[in-house]
Amino acid sequence: MDSPPASASYVVVACDATRERTEHEIKLVVDHVQERHVFLPSVGYQTLTCPESFAGTNFRAREDEVKKKVDAYATKLLPSYEDFESEGVKVTAGFPIKQVVLQEVTKYNASWVILDRHLRRDLRYHLNKMPCKIALVKYDLSLDIWRSHYVHETKITETKCVYSLPKFVSLADCHSVEDIEDSIISCKSYPHSIFSSDSSSTIRSYTKQSSYGNRSRENSSLSDFGSSSKQDRSGISIKGECRLITSQIDQKQNQSGFLPKHSDAPLLCTGCGTRLSIKESMRFSYSDIQSATNDFSKDKLLGEGGYGHVYNGVLKDGQQIAAKVRKEESSHGPGFLNFILRCVLSFSRHKNIVMLLGYCCKEKKNILIYEYICNKSLHWHLFVAPKVCHRHWDCKELRFLHEECRGGPIIHRDMRPSNRLLTHDFVPMLGDFGLAKWKTGDDTLQTRIMGTLGSYNFGIPNLKYAEDGIVSVGTDVYSYGIILLISGRQVGNSKNPEQQQSLRLWAEPMIEKLALHELIDTRLGESYDTYELYLMAKDAYFCVQRKPEMRPSMGEMHMINTRVT
Ligand SMILES: Nc1ncnc2c1ncn2[C@@H]1O[C@H](COP(=O)(O)OP(=O)(O)OP(=O)(O)O)[C@@H](O)[C@H]1O
């Protein structure tokens, strides 16, 4: 392990200042961290209450305007935090957040960066760019340590949380960066005083296991971790602890049926430890699927869609699967062709697209085997158990389908909340290619859609499509806009095109007036991010433009969002 540079005694705390709770969090840090540098990047849609609205303005010109306003807001915000300066804390406001964090870490040679929970989206960026230690404050003020030591090489291939502390590190007793480390170690050495007994978080419970017991001592050896490793009272080094925790996670997974080989596979979800291992053969035997799903038992049934029943299962090597069993049995004819088409289209490999692991055909039975996505669908989170407005609106997967696939764009045609599956980190995964089409020729796909309008597409598209049955990539863009609009709001039967259209008519004037809070379901309370709400509303507004040519492409959406956030 590399030692931090001798001069480094700064902790950079990066917060999104538009959030109400942030002030409490900042105070928590400021009250206890002396002679540290607190950095406060800030953006806010309130600054955008300009007389103009989104309406009738060129999309790109509007974005430039937005950036100027946000910059002005950041400058205005600084004086209100001057009090902190007298307490030996430096406050900086700036935009875009991630670049200013990087700038401040470099300038102050900071040894720690603590990101507030709303900056989770930038975690990977920071892990890639910064050599220092990195932690993330979670919703319950507990702390995830993402890097606990200095590194030379910051380029990472995989991000995963090293360990979690169920409470915000008690900074009251910390007088130096080393103390923070000590605090972390001692938390782990005396779990009963610090760790909650809540076992809902798997990482937390792994951490709890790893913090005491003979095994942890046996496994920690100073020679493993370099001479600069710090030791706690029981002789456990920080890095040793991290390594130990990783092995404990693997051990835990093995206990729950994961075999060693699978435990090396890349993590799909850092929340629950689900992994994805790709098989050598795409063809699965029927008996393997039968035993993985307990012979397609009812308690393994995840749900039923138009295509068939979907069962959860665990393969022999520990890989979790979702097996979609086609309702209509066929070994030839249109039904079988549809099965083949789904297979082919599902091969689109992207980190935000549910991966098809393979297929299984037995006599007339056709089964598609997908990776299992562990945290239900966006539909479930919005309508069945709405709690927090999560950032689920990245459109990377659509950009990939529309703009990055070899052989031309793929139009998904079935974008709806139930097709956006989520991990415990709320990473969206697009599933179900049952209606997808390769776009051929010019701007429109001259294919009349089979099936009823209602069952075809949740966001019925493109009024043009509804009228003459022609789809384009703009169809997906429209559906995506509708998904953004319904976020946090139950709109009755989401398959009903008339309701979708009235949702657009209802939302448009509010967005134009920037009365954005009125868009949000009251059940969400204060638990949403105002700036994200602004971005969502803006994106939705443009995506559901009546004329497809007025809608942005997914590439433009992505570019603008990465620039603004
Ligand atoms: N890969 C998966 N991982 C976890 N759950 C899944 C997966 N695929 C589907 N499910 C769940 O199974 C249920 C049925 O999914 P399915 O995709 O068949 O529904 P659908 O979108 O209505 O289907 P269709 O478009 O074929 O009508 C849903 O609750 C969905 O959340």
The ligand as an SDF file (V2000), in Angstrom:
LIG
                    3D

 31 33  0  0  0  0  0  0  0  0999 V2000
  -34.0150  -11.1320  -16.6540 N   0  0  0  0  0  0  0  0  0  0  0  0
  -34.9300  -10.9870  -15.6900 C   0  0  0  0  0  0  0  0  0  0  0  0
  -34.5620  -10.8920  -14.4090 N   0  0  0  0  0  0  0  0  0  0  0  0
  -35.4720  -10.7440  -13.4360 C   0  0  0  0  0  0  0  0  0  0  0  0
  -36.7910  -10.6610  -13.6530 N   0  0  0  0  0  0  0  0  0  0  0  0
  -37.2320  -10.7480  -14.9210 C   0  0  0  0  0  0  0  0  0  0  0  0
  -36.3350  -10.9090  -16.0070 C   0  0  0  0  0  0  0  0  0  0  0  0
  -37.0530  -10.9370  -17.1460 N   0  0  0  0  0  0  0  0  0  0  0  0
  -38.3370  -10.8020  -16.7870 C   0  0  0  0  0  0  0  0  0  0  0  0
  -38.4640  -10.6880  -15.4560 N   0  0  0  0  0  0  0  0  0  0  0  0
  -39.6970  -10.5130  -14.7020 C   0  0  0  0  0  0  0  0  0  0  0  0
  -40.6250  -11.4820  -15.1640 O   0  0  0  0  0  0  0  0  0  0  0  0
  -41.9040  -10.9090  -15.3220 C   0  0  0  0  0  0  0  0  0  0  0  0
  -42.4240  -11.1540  -16.7310 C   0  0  0  0  0  0  0  0  0  0  0  0
  -41.4860  -10.6120  -17.6500 O   0  0  0  0  0  0  0  0  0  0  0  0
  -41.7940  -10.4730  -19.1860 P   0  0  0  0  0  0  0  0  0  0  0  0
  -40.6110   -9.8160  -19.8100 O   0  0  0  0  0  0  0  0  0  0  0  0
  -42.2310  -11.7670  -19.7530 O   0  0  0  0  0  0  0  0  0  0  0  0
  -43.0170   -9.4950  -19.1160 O   0  0  0  0  0  0  0  0  0  0  0  0
  -43.5120   -8.5600  -20.2250 P   0  0  0  0  0  0  0  0  0  0  0  0
  -42.5350   -7.4480  -20.4200 O   0  0  0  0  0  0  0  0  0  0  0  0
  -44.8920   -8.1920  -19.8950 O   0  0  0  0  0  0  0  0  0  0  0  0
  -43.3810   -9.5640  -21.4450 O   0  0  0  0  0  0  0  0  0  0  0  0
  -43.8320   -9.4370  -22.9440 P   0  0  0  0  0  0  0  0  0  0  0  0
  -43.1900   -8.2160  -23.5000 O   0  0  0  0  0  0  0  0  0  0  0  0
  -43.3140  -10.7220  -23.5090 O   0  0  0  0  0  0  0  0  0  0  0  0
  -45.3210   -9.3350  -22.9220 O   0  0  0  0  0  0  0  0  0  0  0  0
  -41.7770   -9.4430  -14.9970 C   0  0  0  0  0  0  0  0  0  0  0  0
  -42.2370   -9.2440  -13.6670 O   0  0  0  0  0  0  0  0  0  0  0  0
  -40.3090   -9.1590  -15.0250 C   0  0  0  0  0  0  0  0  0  0  0  0
  -39.9610   -8.1890  -14.0630 O   0  0  0  0  0  0  0  0  0  0  0  0
  1  2  1  0
  2  3  1  0
  2  7  2  0
  3  4  2  0
  4  5  1  0
  5  6  2  0
  6  7  1  0
  6 10  1  0
  7  8  1  0
  8  9  2  0
  9 10  1  0
 10 11  1  0
 11 12  1  0
 11 30  1  0
 12 13  1  0
 13 14  1  0
 13 28  1  0
 14 15  1  0
 15 16  1  0
 16 17  2  0
 16 18  1  0
 16 19  1  0
 19 20  1  0
 20 21  2  0
 20 22  1  0
 20 23  1  0
 23 24  1  0
 24 25  2  0
 24 26  1  0
 24 27  1  0
 28 29  1  0
 28 30  1  0
 30 31  1  0
M  END
$$$$
